[in-house]
Amino acid sequence: MSEHVPSRSARRLPWVWIVVILAALTGGTYWWLSDGGQQVAPKKPQGGMTPMVPVRVQAAVSENLDIYLRGLGTVTAFNTVTVRSRVQGELVEVLFKEGESVKAGDILARIDPRPFEVALDQALGAQQQNQAQYENAKRDLQRYQTLRKQDSIAPQLLDTQAALVRKFEGLIKSDQATVDNARLQLSYTTITAPIAGRLGLRRVDAGNLVNANDPAGVVVITQTQPIAVMFTLPENDLPAVREPMLGGQILAVDAYDRADMNRLAEGKLSSIDNQIDIATGTVKLKAEFANQTDALFPNQFVNIRMKVRTLQNALTIPAAAVQQGNRGAFVYVVEADDTAAVKPIKIGDRSGERVVILDGIKVGDRVVLEGTDRLRAGAKVRVIGAPSASGEPNNAARRPAGASGSARP
């Protein structure tokens, strides 16, 4: 019986069909994922237009710019005095109202004067007794001098009488000092204001016994007209302050409130401390304010702006337009064809929201203030609130993009 052996072509047939089926499945899957066999292309803006970046710009201008230094300060009374009694006694009268303004010499309170009046009378009585003995001793000395010329008494008696007269002269001087001291103690029973200023709260009431030089005192007076402000500046700003002061220039100082919004008073710089604080790297300065309206109050926190100089015809732009990159400071400038360009700049002084540009741009260049986050060099821009360079409104049909954008510095 003969054995049937399949041919080689018959053995290969199943594998061929397997390959064909797999190829058909792969093609069908690709056709389905490619949206009906059509090739998926990247979407482009309609009409072949690239989107414009909306920005806000401001032109660089030449102007006179006042340079200010800023610091944090504390209002300090020009003089602060704790009014104390200089003698001990009963406080019989308080003649001031809390918070009122007083002048130097105004009577504030009185202490019972009777014990001091008695002491003054005693001193005057002792002075009169010694004065009488002194006058009698002088008359005796005159008699002794006459008798001595007649050689009627011994020289020793004349010398003794002369010494007695000098003794009473010394007693008279001592008595006069005692009388003066008694009068002085009596004057201390009337408490007066040593300086002009504003009174604080009363610290003792009438009827209490007050002691001499009591630390609490009777009341505190603060001189608020004029008033001072102590503030600090970084040591790097010290040359900008010292140079005009050495030249005799008076530097204007403005005090603003805690929010740095409202100007409270105008004054002038009066002095600079003689050393720099090594812990903070700052120097203390003192400014004086007339404070006629009492806008400044002792121990009040204020913001200080001090004008140190004025730059003439300086090229300035808003500080918000300045960007920082790997190569330093730069700005985006909108060219005449409404494309953005990157311009490296060299920055000078800054005052408030304006910054001086030493190099990189010129007067009239439009620098970008807002919209820089999506901006690149060469990108088309749409200036908000202004017509384009061609005179067409910015919301008109957008023009084709120019050169491709480069990486941001």
Sine and cosine of phi, psi and omega as CSV:
sin_phi,cos_phi,sin_psi,cos_psi,sin_omega,cos_omega
0.00,0.00,0.79,-0.62,-0.08,-1.00
-1.00,0.09,0.62,-0.79,0.01,-1.00
-1.00,-0.08,0.74,-0.67,-0.04,-1.00
-1.00,0.03,0.83,-0.56,-0.01,-1.00
-0.92,-0.38,0.85,-0.52,0.00,-1.00
-0.89,0.45,0.52,-0.85,0.03,-1.00
-0.97,0.25,0.29,-0.96,-0.01,-1.00
-0.91,0.42,-0.57,0.82,-0.01,-1.00
-0.93,0.36,-0.56,0.83,0.03,-1.00
-0.92,0.39,-0.60,0.80,0.01,-1.00
-0.93,0.38,-0.50,0.87,-0.04,-1.00
-0.99,0.16,-0.29,0.96,-0.14,-0.99
-0.88,0.48,-0.72,0.69,0.01,-1.00
-0.86,0.51,-0.61,0.79,-0.01,-1.00
-0.92,0.39,-0.56,0.83,0.03,-1.00
-0.90,0.44,-0.69,0.73,0.01,-1.00
-0.91,0.41,-0.59,0.81,0.04,-1.00
-0.88,0.47,-0.69,0.73,0.00,-1.00
-0.90,0.43,-0.66,0.75,-0.01,-1.00
-0.90,0.45,-0.69,0.73,-0.01,-1.00
-0.89,0.46,-0.69,0.72,0.01,-1.00
-0.89,0.46,-0.64,0.77,0.03,-1.00
-0.91,0.42,-0.63,0.77,0.01,-1.00
-0.91,0.42,-0.66,0.75,0.02,-1.00
-0.89,0.45,-0.67,0.75,0.01,-1.00
-0.90,0.44,-0.68,0.73,0.01,-1.00
-0.90,0.44,-0.65,0.76,0.01,-1.00
-0.91,0.42,-0.65,0.76,0.03,-1.00
-0.89,0.45,-0.68,0.73,0.01,-1.00
-0.89,0.45,-0.65,0.76,-0.01,-1.00
-0.90,0.43,-0.63,0.78,-0.02,-1.00
-0.93,0.37,-0.68,0.74,-0.04,-1.00
-0.96,0.28,-0.36,0.93,-0.02,-1.00
-1.00,-0.03,0.39,0.92,0.10,-1.00
0.86,0.51,0.89,0.45,0.09,-1.00
0.97,0.25,0.43,0.90,0.05,-1.00
1.00,0.08,-0.03,1.00,0.02,-1.00
-1.00,-0.01,0.65,-0.76,-0.05,-1.00
-0.95,0.32,0.73,-0.68,0.01,-1.00
-0.99,0.11,0.87,-0.50,-0.01,-1.00
-0.95,-0.31,0.49,-0.87,0.05,-1.00
-0.85,0.52,0.65,-0.76,-0.01,-1.00
-0.97,0.25,0.65,-0.76,0.02,-1.00
-0.85,-0.52,0.43,-0.90,0.07,-1.00
-0.86,0.51,0.53,-0.85,-0.02,-1.00
-0.86,0.50,0.64,-0.77,0.02,-1.00
0.97,0.25,0.16,0.99,0.01,-1.00
0.95,0.32,0.43,0.90,-0.06,-1.00
-0.98,-0.18,0.64,-0.77,0.11,-0.99
-1.00,-0.04,0.59,-0.81,-0.07,-1.00
-0.94,0.35,0.60,-0.80,0.08,-1.00
-1.00,0.01,0.51,-0.86,0.01,-1.00
-1.00,-0.08,0.86,-0.51,0.04,-1.00
-0.96,0.28,0.74,-0.67,-0.03,-1.00
-0.64,-0.76,0.33,-0.94,0.18,-0.98
-0.92,-0.39,0.67,-0.74,-0.08,-1.00
-0.78,-0.63,0.26,-0.97,0.13,-0.99
-0.51,-0.86,0.65,-0.76,-0.07,-1.00
-0.98,0.19,0.59,-0.80,0.13,-0.99
-0.94,0.34,0.70,-0.71,-0.08,-1.00
-0.80,-0.60,0.36,-0.93,0.11,-0.99
-0.97,-0.25,0.83,-0.56,-0.08,-1.00
-0.46,-0.89,0.25,-0.97,0.13,-0.99
-1.00,0.09,0.86,-0.51,-0.12,-0.99
-0.91,-0.42,0.84,-0.55,0.09,-1.00
-0.99,0.17,0.78,-0.63,0.00,-1.00
-0.99,-0.12,0.85,-0.53,-0.01,-1.00
-0.91,-0.42,0.58,-0.81,0.18,-0.98
-0.96,-0.27,0.65,-0.76,-0.07,-1.00
-0.91,-0.41,0.58,-0.82,0.03,-1.00
-0.43,-0.90,0.18,-0.98,0.05,-1.00
-0.97,-0.26,0.72,-0.70,-0.09,-1.00
-0.70,-0.71,0.24,-0.97,0.05,-1.00
-0.79,-0.61,0.77,-0.63,0.01,-1.00
-0.94,0.33,0.74,-0.68,-0.03,-1.00
-0.77,-0.63,0.75,-0.66,0.05,-1.00
-0.88,0.48,0.65,-0.76,-0.02,-1.00
-0.87,0.49,-0.65,0.76,0.09,-1.00
-0.62,-0.79,0.64,-0.77,0.07,-1.00
-0.78,-0.62,0.82,-0.58,-0.06,-1.00
-0.79,-0.61,0.79,-0.61,0.18,-0.98
-1.00,-0.02,0.92,-0.38,-0.05,-1.00
-0.98,0.22,0.89,-0.46,0.00,-1.00
-0.87,-0.50,0.44,-0.90,0.12,-0.99
-0.97,0.22,0.65,-0.76,0.01,-1.00
-0.99,-0.13,-0.03,1.00,0.07,-1.00
-0.69,-0.73,0.30,-0.95,0.04,-1.00
-1.00,-0.09,0.67,-0.74,0.03,-1.00
0.17,-0.99,-0.03,-1.00,-0.02,-1.00
-1.00,0.08,0.75,-0.66,0.05,-1.00
-0.98,0.19,0.95,-0.31,-0.12,-0.99
-0.99,-0.11,-0.31,0.95,-0.08,-1.00
-0.42,-0.91,0.73,-0.69,0.11,-0.99
-0.90,-0.44,0.87,-0.50,-0.18,-0.98
-0.94,-0.35,0.25,0.97,-0.03,-1.00
-0.84,-0.54,0.33,-0.94,0.11,-0.99
-0.94,-0.34,0.66,-0.75,-0.03,-1.00
-0.89,0.47,0.72,-0.70,0.07,-1.00
1.00,0.05,-0.11,0.99,-0.04,-1.00
-0.99,0.14,0.30,-0.95,0.05,-1.00
-1.00,-0.03,0.64,-0.77,0.00,-1.00
-0.77,-0.64,0.30,-0.95,0.08,-1.00
-0.96,-0.30,0.34,-0.94,0.04,-1.00
-0.88,0.47,0.76,-0.65,-0.01,-1.00
0.99,-0.12,-0.20,0.98,0.04,-1.00
-0.91,0.42,0.65,-0.76,-0.01,-1.00
-0.98,0.22,0.78,-0.62,-0.03,-1.00
-0.97,-0.25,-0.65,0.76,-0.06,-1.00
-0.36,-0.93,0.24,-0.97,0.04,-1.00
-0.72,-0.69,0.62,-0.79,0.08,-1.00
-0.96,-0.29,0.51,-0.86,-0.01,-1.00
-0.79,0.61,0.90,-0.43,-0.11,-0.99
-1.00,0.03,-0.14,0.99,-0.17,-0.99
-0.87,0.50,-0.70,0.71,0.02,-1.00
-0.87,0.49,-0.54,0.84,-0.03,-1.00
-0.98,0.18,-0.48,0.88,0.11,-0.99
-0.92,0.39,-0.63,0.78,0.06,-1.00
-0.89,0.45,-0.69,0.72,0.02,-1.00
-0.89,0.46,-0.60,0.80,0.04,-1.00
-0.92,0.40,-0.66,0.76,0.03,-1.00
-0.89,0.45,-0.63,0.77,0.03,-1.00
-0.90,0.45,-0.67,0.74,0.01,-1.00
-0.91,0.42,-0.61,0.79,0.02,-1.00
-0.93,0.37,-0.61,0.79,0.03,-1.00
-0.90,0.44,-0.72,0.70,0.03,-1.00
-0.89,0.46,-0.59,0.81,0.02,-1.00
-0.91,0.41,-0.64,0.77,0.00,-1.00
-0.91,0.41,-0.64,0.77,0.03,-1.00
-0.87,0.49,-0.76,0.65,-0.02,-1.00
-0.93,0.37,-0.52,0.85,0.04,-1.00
-0.91,0.42,-0.65,0.76,0.04,-1.00
-0.90,0.43,-0.70,0.72,0.02,-1.00
-0.91,0.42,-0.58,0.82,0.02,-1.00
-0.91,0.42,-0.69,0.73,0.01,-1.00
-0.91,0.40,-0.61,0.79,0.04,-1.00
-0.92,0.39,-0.64,0.77,0.00,-1.00
-0.92,0.39,-0.56,0.83,0.04,-1.00
-0.92,0.40,-0.63,0.78,0.03,-1.00
-0.92,0.39,-0.64,0.76,0.05,-1.00
-0.89,0.46,-0.61,0.79,0.02,-1.00
-0.90,0.44,-0.62,0.79,0.04,-1.00
-0.90,0.44,-0.64,0.77,0.03,-1.00
-0.91,0.42,-0.68,0.74,-0.02,-1.00
-0.90,0.44,-0.60,0.80,0.02,-1.00
-0.90,0.43,-0.60,0.80,0.02,-1.00
-0.93,0.37,-0.69,0.72,0.01,-1.00
-0.91,0.41,-0.56,0.83,-0.01,-1.00
-0.93,0.36,-0.59,0.81,0.06,-1.00
-0.89,0.45,-0.50,0.87,0.04,-1.00
-1.00,0.06,0.02,1.00,0.00,-1.00
0.87,0.50,0.63,0.78,-0.04,-1.00
-0.99,-0.14,-0.29,0.96,0.01,-1.00
-0.76,-0.65,0.29,-0.96,0.02,-1.00
-0.97,0.24,0.49,-0.87,0.03,-1.00
-0.86,0.50,-0.46,0.89,-0.04,-1.00
-0.90,0.44,-0.62,0.79,0.00,-1.00
-0.91,0.42,-0.63,0.78,0.03,-1.00
-0.91,0.42,-0.67,0.74,0.00,-1.00
-0.91,0.42,-0.62,0.78,0.01,-1.00
-0.90,0.43,-0.67,0.75,0.00,-1.00
-0.93,0.37,-0.61,0.79,0.05,-1.00
-0.89,0.45,-0.63,0.78,0.05,-1.00
-0.91,0.42,-0.60,0.80,0.02,-1.00
-0.90,0.43,-0.62,0.78,0.04,-1.00
-0.90,0.44,-0.67,0.74,0.00,-1.00
-0.91,0.41,-0.55,0.83,0.05,-1.00
-0.89,0.46,-0.71,0.70,-0.01,-1.00
-0.93,0.36,-0.49,0.87,0.09,-1.00
-0.89,0.45,-0.65,0.76,0.05,-1.00
-0.91,0.41,-0.64,0.77,0.04,-1.00
-0.90,0.43,-0.61,0.79,0.02,-1.00
-0.88,0.47,-0.69,0.73,0.03,-1.00
-0.90,0.44,-0.65,0.76,0.02,-1.00
-0.91,0.41,-0.65,0.76,0.03,-1.00
-0.90,0.45,-0.63,0.78,0.01,-1.00
-0.90,0.43,-0.62,0.78,0.05,-1.00
-0.91,0.42,-0.62,0.78,0.04,-1.00
-0.90,0.43,-0.66,0.75,0.03,-1.00
-0.90,0.43,-0.70,0.72,0.01,-1.00
-0.88,0.47,-0.65,0.76,0.01,-1.00
-0.91,0.40,-0.64,0.77,0.02,-1.00
-0.90,0.44,-0.66,0.75,0.05,-1.00
-0.90,0.44,-0.63,0.78,0.00,-1.00
-0.90,0.43,-0.69,0.72,0.03,-1.00
-0.89,0.45,-0.59,0.81,0.05,-1.00
-0.91,0.41,-0.60,0.80,0.02,-1.00
-0.93,0.37,-0.44,0.90,0.02,-1.00
-0.94,0.34,-0.24,0.97,0.04,-1.00
-0.95,0.32,-0.26,0.97,0.12,-0.99
-0.97,-0.23,0.93,-0.36,-0.07,-1.00
-1.00,-0.01,0.84,-0.55,-0.03,-1.00
-0.87,-0.48,0.30,-0.95,0.02,-1.00
-0.97,0.23,0.85,-0.53,0.00,-1.00
-0.97,0.24,-0.40,0.92,0.00,-1.00
-0.66,-0.75,0.26,-0.97,0.12,-0.99
-1.00,0.10,0.63,-0.78,0.01,-1.00
0.16,-0.99,-0.29,-0.96,-0.02,-1.00
-0.95,-0.31,0.71,-0.71,-0.01,-1.00
-0.99,0.15,0.53,-0.85,0.11,-0.99
-1.00,-0.07,-0.45,-0.89,0.00,-1.00
-0.99,0.16,0.58,-0.82,0.02,-1.00
-0.93,0.38,0.70,-0.72,-0.06,-1.00
-0.96,-0.28,-0.11,0.99,0.04,-1.00
-0.49,-0.87,0.57,-0.82,-0.04,-1.00
-0.98,-0.22,0.35,-0.94,0.05,-1.00
-0.89,0.45,0.60,-0.80,-0.04,-1.00
0.98,-0.19,-0.30,0.95,0.02,-1.00
-0.99,0.13,0.44,-0.90,0.09,-1.00
-1.00,0.04,0.86,-0.51,-0.01,-1.00
-0.97,-0.23,0.56,-0.83,0.01,-1.00
-0.97,-0.22,0.42,-0.91,0.02,-1.00
-0.91,0.40,0.75,-0.67,0.04,-1.00
0.83,0.55,0.63,0.78,0.09,-1.00
-0.89,0.46,0.80,-0.60,-0.05,-1.00
-0.84,0.54,-0.55,0.84,-0.02,-1.00
-0.93,0.37,-0.58,0.82,0.01,-1.00
0.95,0.30,-0.08,-1.00,0.01,-1.00
-1.00,-0.09,-0.67,0.74,-0.02,-1.00
-0.28,-0.96,0.32,-0.95,0.03,-1.00
-0.92,-0.38,0.72,-0.69,0.04,-1.00
-0.93,-0.37,0.77,-0.64,0.08,-1.00
-0.89,-0.46,0.76,-0.65,0.04,-1.00
-1.00,0.10,0.91,-0.42,-0.06,-1.00
-0.93,-0.38,-0.07,1.00,0.02,-1.00
-0.69,-0.72,0.99,-0.13,0.03,1.00
-0.98,0.20,0.09,-1.00,0.01,-1.00
-0.71,-0.71,0.34,-0.94,-0.07,-1.00
-0.88,-0.47,0.38,-0.92,0.11,-0.99
-0.77,-0.64,0.83,-0.56,0.08,-1.00
-0.99,-0.12,0.81,-0.59,0.00,-1.00
-0.61,-0.79,0.20,-0.98,-0.06,-1.00
-0.84,-0.55,0.47,-0.88,0.10,-1.00
-0.71,-0.71,0.46,-0.89,0.09,-1.00
-0.88,0.48,0.52,-0.85,-0.05,-1.00
-0.89,0.46,-0.41,0.91,0.04,-1.00
-0.92,0.40,-0.38,0.92,0.01,-1.00
-1.00,0.04,-0.08,1.00,-0.06,-1.00
-0.88,0.48,-0.70,0.72,0.03,-1.00
-0.86,0.52,-0.58,0.81,0.00,-1.00
-0.92,0.40,-0.35,0.94,0.01,-1.00
-1.00,-0.07,-0.67,0.75,-0.08,-1.00
-0.93,0.36,-0.63,0.78,-0.07,-1.00
-0.86,0.51,-0.77,0.64,0.03,-1.00
-0.92,0.39,-0.53,0.85,0.01,-1.00
-0.93,0.38,-0.66,0.75,0.04,-1.00
-0.91,0.42,-0.45,0.89,0.05,-1.00
-0.99,0.11,0.09,1.00,0.03,-1.00
0.99,0.10,0.19,0.98,-0.02,-1.00
-0.99,0.12,0.65,-0.76,0.07,-1.00
-1.00,-0.04,0.86,-0.51,-0.04,-1.00
-1.00,-0.01,0.81,-0.58,0.02,-1.00
-0.98,0.20,0.66,-0.75,-0.01,-1.00
-0.78,-0.62,0.76,-0.65,0.05,-1.00
-0.92,-0.39,0.68,-0.74,0.05,-1.00
-0.96,-0.29,0.79,-0.61,0.02,-1.00
-0.90,-0.43,0.32,-0.95,-0.03,-1.00
-0.95,0.32,0.00,-1.00,-0.07,-1.00
-0.86,0.50,-0.57,0.82,0.01,-1.00
-0.98,0.20,-0.08,1.00,-0.01,-1.00
0.86,0.51,0.60,0.80,-0.03,-1.00
-0.91,-0.42,-0.68,0.73,-0.11,-0.99
-0.95,-0.31,0.78,-0.63,0.05,-1.00
-0.98,0.19,0.82,-0.58,-0.06,-1.00
-1.00,-0.04,-0.63,0.77,-0.08,-1.00
-0.35,-0.94,0.36,-0.93,0.06,-1.00
-0.89,-0.45,0.70,-0.71,-0.01,-1.00
-0.54,-0.84,-0.39,-0.92,-0.02,-1.00
-0.58,-0.82,0.43,-0.90,0.04,-1.00
-0.96,0.27,0.76,-0.65,-0.04,-1.00
-0.95,-0.30,-0.57,0.82,-0.05,-1.00
-0.33,-0.94,0.31,-0.95,0.06,-1.00
-0.82,-0.57,0.64,-0.77,0.02,-1.00
-0.89,0.46,0.37,-0.93,-0.08,-1.00
-1.00,-0.03,0.15,0.99,0.03,-1.00
-0.41,-0.91,0.36,-0.93,0.02,-1.00
-0.99,-0.15,0.67,-0.74,0.06,-1.00
-0.96,0.28,0.93,-0.36,-0.08,-1.00
-0.94,0.34,-0.36,0.93,-0.01,-1.00
-0.96,0.27,-0.58,0.82,-0.06,-1.00
-0.92,-0.38,-0.24,0.97,-0.04,-1.00
0.94,0.35,0.49,0.87,-0.01,-1.00
-0.84,-0.54,0.27,-0.96,0.04,-1.00
-0.82,-0.57,0.61,-0.79,-0.01,-1.00
-1.00,0.00,0.62,-0.79,0.06,-1.00
-0.75,-0.66,0.39,-0.92,-0.02,-1.00
-0.79,-0.62,0.80,-0.61,0.03,-1.00
-0.90,-0.43,0.51,-0.86,-0.03,-1.00
-0.92,-0.40,0.69,-0.72,-0.01,-1.00
-0.78,-0.62,0.67,-0.74,0.03,-1.00
-0.91,0.42,-0.62,0.78,0.10,-1.00
0.83,0.56,0.70,0.71,-0.02,-1.00
-0.90,0.43,-0.50,0.87,-0.02,-1.00
-1.00,-0.10,0.09,1.00,-0.01,-1.00
0.84,0.54,0.58,0.82,0.04,-1.00
-0.95,0.32,-0.44,0.90,0.02,-1.00
-0.98,-0.19,0.68,-0.73,-0.07,-1.00
-0.82,-0.57,0.67,-0.74,-0.03,-1.00
-0.79,0.61,0.68,-0.73,-0.01,-1.00
0.95,0.31,0.21,0.98,0.05,-1.00
-0.98,0.22,0.62,-0.78,0.06,-1.00
-1.00,0.07,0.75,-0.66,0.00,-1.00
-0.67,-0.75,0.36,-0.93,0.15,-0.99
-0.98,-0.18,0.70,-0.71,-0.09,-1.00
-0.93,-0.36,0.71,-0.70,0.16,-0.99
-0.82,-0.57,0.86,-0.51,-0.05,-1.00
-0.88,-0.48,0.85,-0.53,0.01,-1.00
-0.99,0.17,0.85,-0.53,-0.04,-1.00
-0.96,-0.28,-0.46,0.89,0.03,-1.00
-0.20,-0.98,0.13,-0.99,0.04,-1.00
-0.79,-0.61,0.82,-0.57,0.05,-1.00
-1.00,0.04,0.80,-0.60,-0.02,-1.00
-1.00,0.01,0.74,-0.67,0.08,-1.00
0.78,0.62,0.75,0.66,0.00,-1.00
-1.00,0.05,0.62,-0.79,0.07,-1.00
-0.99,0.13,0.89,-0.46,-0.09,-1.00
-0.78,-0.62,0.45,-0.89,0.12,-0.99
-0.64,-0.77,0.27,-0.96,0.09,-1.00
-0.89,0.45,0.64,-0.77,0.00,-1.00
-0.89,0.45,-0.43,0.90,-0.01,-1.00
-0.92,0.39,-0.31,0.95,-0.02,-1.00
-0.99,0.16,-0.28,0.96,-0.07,-1.00
-0.98,0.21,0.79,-0.61,0.05,-1.00
-0.93,-0.38,0.37,-0.93,0.03,-1.00
-0.86,-0.51,0.72,-0.69,0.01,-1.00
-0.69,-0.72,-0.15,-0.99,-0.02,-1.00
-0.90,0.44,-0.46,0.89,-0.03,-1.00
-0.99,-0.15,0.15,0.99,0.02,-1.00
0.94,-0.34,-0.36,-0.93,-0.07,-1.00
-0.97,0.23,0.57,-0.82,0.04,-1.00
-0.42,-0.91,0.22,-0.97,0.08,-1.00
-0.70,-0.71,0.41,-0.91,0.16,-0.99
-1.00,-0.05,0.79,-0.61,0.01,-1.00
-0.91,-0.42,0.74,-0.68,0.05,-1.00
-1.00,0.05,0.88,-0.47,-0.03,-1.00
-0.97,0.22,0.03,-1.00,-0.04,-1.00
-0.91,0.42,-0.47,0.88,0.01,-1.00
-1.00,-0.03,0.31,0.95,0.03,-1.00
0.88,0.47,0.61,0.79,0.15,-0.99
-0.91,-0.41,0.48,-0.87,-0.03,-1.00
-1.00,0.04,0.64,-0.77,0.05,-1.00
-0.76,-0.65,0.60,-0.80,0.02,-1.00
-1.00,-0.04,0.81,-0.59,-0.01,-1.00
-0.83,-0.56,0.93,-0.36,0.12,-0.99
-0.90,0.43,0.61,-0.79,-0.06,-1.00
-0.75,-0.67,0.31,-0.95,0.12,-0.99
-0.90,-0.43,0.85,-0.52,-0.13,-0.99
-1.00,-0.04,0.64,-0.77,0.09,-1.00
-0.95,-0.30,-0.70,-0.72,-0.01,-1.00
-0.95,0.31,0.38,-0.93,0.05,-1.00
-0.79,-0.61,0.66,-0.75,0.04,-1.00
-0.65,-0.76,0.93,-0.36,-0.02,-1.00
0.90,0.45,-0.84,-0.54,-0.03,-1.00
-0.99,-0.10,0.11,0.99,-0.01,-1.00
-0.92,-0.39,0.58,-0.82,0.02,-1.00
-0.76,-0.65,0.63,-0.78,-0.01,-1.00
-1.00,0.08,0.73,-0.69,0.04,-1.00
-0.95,-0.30,0.86,-0.50,-0.02,-1.00
-1.00,0.06,-0.50,0.87,-0.05,-1.00
-0.33,-0.94,0.50,-0.86,0.10,-1.00
0.84,-0.54,-0.57,0.82,0.02,-1.00
-0.68,-0.73,0.10,-1.00,-0.02,-1.00
-0.76,-0.66,0.14,-0.99,-0.01,-1.00
-0.88,0.48,0.73,-0.69,0.02,-1.00
0.99,-0.11,-0.27,0.96,0.04,-1.00
-0.89,0.46,0.71,-0.70,0.00,-1.00
-1.00,0.01,0.93,-0.36,0.01,-1.00
-0.99,-0.14,0.56,-0.83,-0.07,-1.00
-0.99,0.10,0.78,-0.62,0.05,-1.00
-0.99,-0.15,-0.68,0.73,-0.04,-1.00
-0.78,-0.62,0.56,-0.83,0.00,-1.00
0.99,-0.17,0.18,0.98,-0.04,-1.00
-0.96,0.29,-0.30,0.95,-0.05,-1.00
-0.92,0.39,-0.45,0.89,0.02,-1.00
-0.95,-0.32,0.20,0.98,-0.12,-0.99
-0.99,-0.13,0.62,-0.79,0.08,-1.00
-0.68,-0.74,0.37,-0.93,0.01,-1.00
-0.88,0.48,0.74,-0.67,0.01,-1.00
1.00,0.01,-0.13,0.99,-0.02,-1.00
-0.96,0.29,0.55,-0.83,0.09,-1.00
-0.97,0.23,0.67,-0.75,-0.04,-1.00
-0.83,-0.56,0.37,-0.93,0.10,-0.99
-0.84,-0.55,0.95,-0.32,-0.06,-1.00
-0.97,0.25,0.89,-0.46,-0.03,-1.00
-0.96,0.26,0.79,-0.62,0.06,-1.00
0.99,0.10,0.19,0.98,0.01,-1.00
-0.53,-0.85,0.50,-0.86,0.04,-1.00
-0.95,0.31,0.37,-0.93,0.02,-1.00
-0.96,0.27,0.10,-0.99,-0.04,-1.00
-0.90,0.43,-0.48,0.88,-0.01,-1.00
-0.99,0.12,-0.06,1.00,0.01,-1.00
1.00,-0.02,-0.09,1.00,0.00,-1.00
-0.99,0.13,0.52,-0.85,0.07,-1.00
-0.87,0.49,0.51,-0.86,-0.06,-1.00
-0.94,0.33,-0.32,0.95,0.02,-1.00
-1.00,-0.08,0.22,0.98,0.07,-1.00
-0.97,0.24,-0.04,-1.00,-0.01,-1.00
-0.86,0.51,0.73,-0.68,-0.07,-1.00
-0.98,0.21,0.58,-0.81,-0.03,-1.00
-1.00,0.06,0.34,-0.94,0.02,-1.00
-0.88,0.47,0.49,-0.87,-0.02,-1.00
-0.94,0.34,0.49,-0.87,0.02,-1.00
-1.00,-0.02,-0.78,-0.62,-0.03,-1.00
-0.91,0.40,0.48,-0.88,-0.01,-1.00
-0.93,0.36,0.52,-0.85,-0.03,-1.00
-0.95,0.32,0.58,-0.81,0.05,-1.00
-0.98,-0.19,0.21,-0.98,-0.04,-1.00
-0.93,0.38,0.52,-0.86,0.02,-1.00
-0.95,0.31,0.65,-0.76,-0.02,-1.00
-0.87,0.50,0.00,0.00,0.00,0.00
